[in-house]
């Protein structure tokens, strides 16, 4: 019998498992205040998406803004649509509590097509909430090869 892929929002008892997973895969650490979404193959954790709510409002000054801080799928499970499905789950979850929202991502340039395929558009970092604008500018100053993209969901 083939084990199923499951997508869930993290419950608090999985926090240390997630922190260990991220560390093992050299990803940025999670905070308990992050919205964390998991992908499992059977019982094995194979992917994580981290979303951080922003205190500042979004680019249009009234819509809630979230930062997709990380999206990671283990190497053997890539190129199977799992990350795209996880992004859809994140959007569906945010839609339950927010009719409208903006989800900002800073992907590496080689991932531009993936994000565009999933509805993200390039945007100017000058249009971001102040905290995100500063983070993005700092990354550029440190020669990170990031893009600035967003997905807007209205009604």
N, C-alpha and C positions, 0 to 999 in steps of 0.2 A: 504494500500500500504506500502511495506517495504522500509525503508529509505536505501539509498545506502551508501557504504563505498567509500570515495574519497581520493586520494593521490595527494598532491600538494607541490610545493616548496613555502615557506612562502613569502608573499608580505609584504612590510614594514608596512602596516597598521594593521597587525596582531601581531606585535612584543609584545605589552603589554599584549595581550591575552595569548600569549605563555609564557611570563615571569610569569604571574599569574598562569597558568596551571602548570608550572614546580614547582613553590613555593608550590602550594596546594598539589602536589604529592611528595614533599620533594626531588626534583631533583635539580641538579646543575643549576644555573642561566645561561641564554643565553646572548650572546654578539651580537651586531648588525653586527659584522664581521663574525659570524658563518653562515654557509649554514644550513638552517633549513627546514626540510621537515615535513609536517603535514599529519595526518590521521584524517578524520572526518567521523562520522556516522550522515548523514544528515548535520545539522549545528553544531553539537556538536564535539568539539575537543576531540579525544580519544587517540591520540598518537603523539609523536614527535621524530625525529632523528636529532641530531646536529652533523655537520661535520666541523672541523676546519682545514683549509689549513695550512700546515707547511712551514716555511721559508726555513728550511734545506731541502736538497734533501732526497730522500728515501734511503732505505737500499742498493740499488745498485748504488747510487750516481748520477743518471741521471733522474730517473722517479719521477714525482711529487708525494708527499706524503700528505695524509689527515688523520686526526684523527677522528674516530667515537667517539665523546666525550660523547654521550648519545643516548640511544635508550630506549624509554619508551612507553608502551601501558597500558591503564587503566585495572585494574584487570578483570572486567566482559568481556572484549574483548580479553583476552589472550587465547592462545591455539586454535586459529582459523586461523592461517597462516597470520595474519595481519602484524606482525613484519617482517616475511620473505618477504612478498610482499613489505613492506616499504624499506627494505634493497635493494631489486632489483631495486626499483625506485631511490634510492640514487645512486646506481652504474650506472644506465642508465643515470641519470643526469650528473654525473661526466664524463661519456664516451662521452657526447656531446662536451665537451671542452678539453678533454684529451684522446688521443688515448691510452696511457698507464698511469697507476697510481697504487699506493699502498694505501690501506685503512687499517689503524691500529686500533685495538680495544683492550681495557683492560677489558674484561668481568669477572664477578665473576666466580669462578670455577664451580658452579652448572649450568652455562649456556654454558659450553664447547661444549656439544653435539649440542645445537641449532646453535652455530656459525660454527661448523664443517659442519653441514648439509647445511649451507649457503655458503660454500666454503672457510671458513677461516682455516688457519693452524697455529699451534703453532710456535712461533719464539723466538729467544733469544732477550732480551731487549738490549743487547750490539750491535745489528745490527741496532737499530733504530736511527733516527735523534737525535741529542744531546738533544734537548728540551724534546722530548718524553722519551728518555732514562732516563733523570733526573726525570721526573714526575713519571715514573714507579718505579724507585729506591726509590723515596720518599714515594710512596704508600707502597712498601714493608717494608721500615723502620718504617712506621706507622701501620704495621701489617694488611694491607689490603689484602684480599684474592683474588687478581686479577691474571688473566692469561694474557699473552702477545700473541696476535694473529694478523694475517694479511691476507688480501686478495689482490692478485696481479692480475691486469687486463692488459694484453698485447695484443695490436692490436686487 
